[in-house]
């Protein structure tokens, strides 16, 4: 009769971790959780590295419009100049004369914890020189920002979108009104304190109900 195969010894089971300490009342102590990090109050707007020279189109702006640039920032290949709203038009006219003939975008960022809660950002491009630069203006809740639509007509609808989504008003704009939301819409959807469900006065499960409500009000005005 053949010998039976030998079975290798099995490893001992791993020890169980110790049970959490029990409080005097008999319940286990709750696991300690670190406090949630504070909400950011704004971007860092990092300064350019020491080995990165400031381009000539920015130094020319600093020389031509003194005290207009409060900060120069460089991040992932893009240059940004931060200017006060009172000098925005001076900076815009300088850049337009310097060859930045295309305003490709106007947008905003909302930082509710900051006194100047809005960053209004203009993205400019020089078709001739193939240079890009951003101009950033910080504005408080009720602070009005000068419109640059007279310098770059393309900014007309871009500023209207910022007004519609964020509520930033532009002084001197030729036609400042909503362009995405209805005229009677309450609030500005891209503000960070805007309710995710929409404004409470118009909160309905079915969007068609809201449209019917508007239509009924419109028909009542006609009658």
C-alpha positions in Angstrom: 0.0 0.0 0.0 1.4 3.4 -1.1 2.4 5.9 1.6 -0.2 8.6 2.0 0.9 12.1 0.9 2.0 14.3 3.8 -0.1 17.4 4.3 1.9 20.6 5.0 1.2 22.3 8.3 -1.4 25.1 8.0 -0.3 28.6 9.2 -1.9 29.9 12.3 -4.8 32.3 11.8 -3.8 36.0 11.9 -4.5 37.7 15.2 -7.6 39.9 15.3 -7.0 43.6 15.8 -7.8 44.8 19.3 -11.3 46.0 19.9 -11.7 49.8 20.3 -11.7 51.0 23.8 -15.0 51.1 25.6 -16.2 54.2 27.3 -17.6 54.2 30.8 -21.1 53.9 29.6 -20.3 50.8 27.6 -20.3 52.2 24.1 -17.2 52.1 21.9 -15.5 55.5 21.4 -16.2 57.1 18.0 -13.3 57.3 15.6 -11.7 60.7 15.6 -12.0 62.5 12.3 -9.8 65.5 11.4 -11.7 68.7 10.8 -12.6 69.5 7.2 -10.3 71.9 5.5 -11.4 75.5 5.2 -12.9 76.6 1.9 -10.4 78.4 -0.3 -10.6 82.1 -0.4 -9.2 82.6 -3.8 -6.5 81.4 -6.2 -2.8 81.7 -5.3 -1.9 83.7 -8.5 1.7 82.5 -8.2 4.5 84.9 -9.2 6.7 83.9 -12.1 9.8 81.8 -11.4 13.0 83.6 -10.8 14.4 82.3 -14.1 11.4 83.4 -16.1 11.7 86.9 -17.5 8.5 89.0 -17.7 7.6 89.5 -21.4 8.1 92.8 -23.1 4.4 93.4 -23.6 3.9 93.4 -19.8 6.9 95.5 -19.0 5.7 98.0 -21.7 2.3 98.1 -20.0 3.9 98.8 -16.6 5.9 101.6 -18.1 3.1 103.1 -20.1 0.3 102.9 -17.5 2.1 103.3 -14.2 0.6 101.8 -11.0 -2.0 100.0 -13.1 -0.6 96.5 -12.5 -0.9 95.4 -8.9 0.4 91.8 -9.5 2.0 89.7 -12.3 1.3 86.0 -12.3 2.5 83.1 -14.3 0.9 79.7 -14.2 1.2 76.7 -16.6 2.5 78.8 -19.4 0.1 81.7 -19.1 0.7 85.3 -18.0 -1.8 87.2 -16.0 -1.8 90.9 -14.9 -4.1 91.8 -12.0 -5.4 95.4 -12.2 -7.9 97.5 -10.3 -11.2 98.1 -11.9 -10.6 101.8 -12.1 -7.6 101.2 -14.4 -9.2 98.5 -16.5 -10.0 100.7 -19.5 -6.5 102.2 -19.5 -5.0 98.7 -19.6 -7.4 97.5 -22.3 -6.7 100.4 -24.6 -3.0 99.9 -24.1 -3.1 96.2 -25.0 -5.3 96.9 -28.0 -2.8 99.5 -29.3 0.0 97.0 -28.6 -1.5 94.4 -30.9 -3.8 92.4 -28.7 -6.7 92.7 -31.2 -8.8 89.7 -30.1 -10.7 89.3 -26.8 -11.3 85.6 -27.0 -13.1 85.2 -23.7 -14.5 87.0 -20.6 -15.4 84.9 -17.6 -15.6 85.1 -13.9 -14.9 83.1 -10.7 -16.8 83.4 -7.5 -15.0 83.3 -4.1 -17.8 84.0 -1.6 -15.5 84.1 1.4 -13.5 87.0 0.0 -14.6 90.7 0.3 -13.9 91.1 -3.4 -15.7 87.9 -4.2 -15.4 88.0 -8.0 -12.5 87.6 -10.3 -13.4 88.9 -13.8 -11.0 87.5 -16.3 -10.3 88.8 -19.8 -8.4 86.5 -22.2 -6.6 88.5 -24.9 -4.7 87.3 -28.0 -2.4 89.1 -30.5 -2.9 87.6 -33.9 0.1 89.4 -35.2 2.5 88.4 -32.5 0.9 85.2 -31.3 1.0 86.3 -27.7 -1.6 85.6 -25.0 -2.3 87.4 -21.8 -5.0 87.5 -19.2 -6.3 90.6 -17.4 -7.9 90.0 -14.1 -10.1 92.4 -12.1 -11.4 91.7 -8.6 -14.8 93.1 -7.8 -17.0 93.1 -4.7 -20.7 92.1 -4.5 -22.2 95.4 -5.7 -19.1 96.7 -7.4 -19.6 97.6 -11.1 -16.8 96.8 -13.6 -16.2 99.0 -16.7 -17.2 97.4 -20.0 -14.5 96.9 -22.5 -17.0 96.4 -25.4 -15.9 99.7 -26.8 -12.3 98.4 -27.1 -13.2 94.9 -28.3 -16.7 94.6 -29.6 -16.5 90.8 -29.1 -16.7 91.4 -25.4 -20.4 92.6 -25.7 -22.0 89.2 -25.5 -19.2 87.8 -23.3 -19.9 90.4 -20.6 -23.6 89.8 -20.9 -23.0 86.1 -20.1 -21.0 87.0 -17.0 -23.7 89.4 -15.9 -26.3 86.7 -16.5 -24.5 83.9 -14.7 -22.7 85.8 -11.9 -24.5 89.1 -11.6 -21.5 91.3 -12.3 -22.7 94.5 -13.8 -20.7 96.3 -16.4 -20.7 100.1 -16.6 -21.0 101.5 -20.1 -22.2 98.3 -21.7 -24.6 99.1 -24.6 -27.1 96.3 -24.0 -26.7 94.8 -20.5 -29.4 92.1 -20.1 -29.6 88.4 -19.7 -28.8 86.2 -22.6 -29.1 82.6 -21.3 -31.7 82.7 -18.5 -35.2 84.2 -18.9 -35.5 87.9 -18.0 -37.6 87.1 -14.9 -35.2 84.4 -13.6 -34.2 85.0 -10.0 -30.5 84.7 -9.1 -27.3 83.9 -11.0 -26.7 80.2 -11.5 -22.9 80.1 -11.5 -22.5 81.8 -8.1 -21.3 79.3 -5.5 -24.1 80.1 -3.1 -26.8 79.5 -5.7 -29.1 76.6 -4.6 -28.5 73.4 -6.6 -32.3 73.0 -6.9 -32.8 76.4 -8.4 -34.4 79.4 -6.8 -36.9 78.5 -4.1 -39.7 80.6 -5.5 -39.7 78.5 -8.8 -38.8 75.1 -7.3 -40.8 72.5 -9.2 -40.3 68.8 -9.9 -41.2 69.1 -13.5 -39.6 71.9 -15.6 -42.7 71.9 -17.8 -44.7 73.1 -14.9 -42.5 76.1 -14.7 -42.9 76.8 -18.4 -46.7 76.5 -18.1 -46.6 79.0 -15.2 -44.7 81.5 -17.3 -47.1 81.0 -20.3 -50.1 81.5 -18.1 -48.6 84.8 -16.8 -47.8 85.9 -20.3 -51.4 85.1 -21.5 -52.8 87.0 -18.5 -50.8 90.1 -19.5 -52.2 89.9 -23.1 -55.8 89.6 -21.9 
